[in-house]
Amino acid sequence: MLKCKLPGTLTVYLNSFRHDPALQRWYSARVTYAEYLQPSPKMGLLALGFFCTFGTIYGLIALNRWKVLHKIEHGEISYEDRATKFLGK
């Protein structure tokens, strides 16, 4: 706040900050974007693609792990080969 003394006894306080309602709406929308998020078919397809991608990656990694563990449990892989070939050490 700037204080400006005018002739006489009147003191005027000048506000150096100018309020812009459009900027305020923009900042508020940025901070509270969840309130403006509307469900749509495009949003559903994006979510489906996201979860399917990571689900497929997890499934492939888990499938490989289950195959190796099955071989280890049934004695198809020797103890020496476990650490070097299959478990990545």
C-alpha positions as CSV (number, residue, x, y, z in Angstrom):
1,M,0.0,0.0,0.0
2,L,1.3,3.4,-0.9
3,K,0.3,6.4,1.1
4,C,-0.2,9.6,-0.8
5,K,-0.7,12.9,1.0
6,L,-2.8,15.3,-1.1
7,P,-3.0,19.0,-0.4
8,G,-5.2,19.7,2.6
9,T,-5.9,17.0,5.2
10,L,-6.9,14.2,2.9
11,T,-4.8,11.1,2.8
12,V,-5.2,8.6,0.0
13,Y,-4.0,5.1,0.1
14,L,-3.1,3.8,-3.4
15,N,-3.3,0.1,-4.1
16,S,-0.4,-1.0,-6.3
17,F,-2.1,-4.4,-6.9
18,R,-4.8,-4.3,-9.5
19,H,-7.3,-7.1,-9.2
20,D,-8.0,-8.9,-12.5
21,P,-11.1,-11.2,-12.3
22,A,-10.0,-13.2,-15.4
23,L,-6.6,-14.0,-13.8
24,Q,-8.3,-14.9,-10.5
25,R,-10.7,-17.3,-12.4
26,W,-7.7,-18.9,-14.2
27,Y,-5.7,-19.4,-11.0
28,S,-8.7,-20.8,-9.2
29,A,-9.4,-23.2,-12.0
30,R,-5.8,-24.3,-11.9
31,V,-5.8,-25.0,-8.2
32,T,-9.2,-26.6,-8.1
33,Y,-9.2,-28.5,-11.4
34,A,-11.0,-31.5,-9.9
35,E,-14.2,-29.5,-9.6
36,Y,-14.1,-28.7,-13.4
37,L,-13.3,-32.3,-14.4
38,Q,-16.3,-33.7,-16.3
39,P,-16.7,-37.4,-17.2
40,S,-16.7,-38.0,-20.9
41,P,-16.2,-40.9,-23.3
42,K,-12.7,-39.6,-24.1
43,M,-11.8,-39.5,-20.4
44,G,-13.0,-43.1,-20.1
45,L,-10.9,-44.2,-23.0
46,L,-7.9,-42.5,-21.6
47,A,-8.3,-44.2,-18.2
48,L,-8.9,-47.5,-19.9
49,G,-5.8,-47.2,-22.0
50,F,-3.7,-46.2,-18.9
51,F,-4.9,-49.1,-16.8
52,C,-4.7,-51.6,-19.6
53,T,-1.2,-50.6,-20.5
54,F,0.1,-50.9,-16.9
55,G,-2.0,-54.0,-16.3
56,T,-0.5,-55.7,-19.4
57,I,3.1,-54.8,-18.3
58,Y,2.4,-56.2,-14.8
59,G,0.8,-59.3,-16.2
60,L,3.8,-60.1,-18.5
61,I,6.3,-59.5,-15.6
62,A,4.2,-61.6,-13.2
63,L,3.8,-64.4,-15.8
64,N,7.5,-64.7,-16.3
65,R,8.1,-64.7,-12.6
66,W,5.5,-67.4,-12.0
67,K,7.1,-69.6,-14.7
68,V,10.6,-69.3,-13.2
69,L,9.2,-70.0,-9.6
70,H,7.3,-73.0,-10.9
71,K,10.6,-74.4,-12.4
72,I,12.5,-73.7,-9.2
73,E,9.8,-75.4,-7.0
74,H,9.8,-78.5,-9.2
75,G,13.6,-78.8,-9.3
76,E,14.0,-78.1,-13.0
77,I,16.6,-75.4,-12.4
78,S,19.7,-76.1,-10.4
79,Y,20.6,-74.0,-7.4
80,E,23.7,-72.6,-9.1
81,D,21.8,-71.5,-12.2
82,R,19.0,-69.7,-10.2
83,A,21.0,-66.7,-9.2
84,T,23.0,-66.3,-12.4
85,K,20.5,-67.0,-15.1
86,F,17.0,-66.3,-13.8
87,L,17.1,-64.0,-10.8
88,G,19.4,-61.5,-12.3
89,K,22.3,-61.5,-9.9
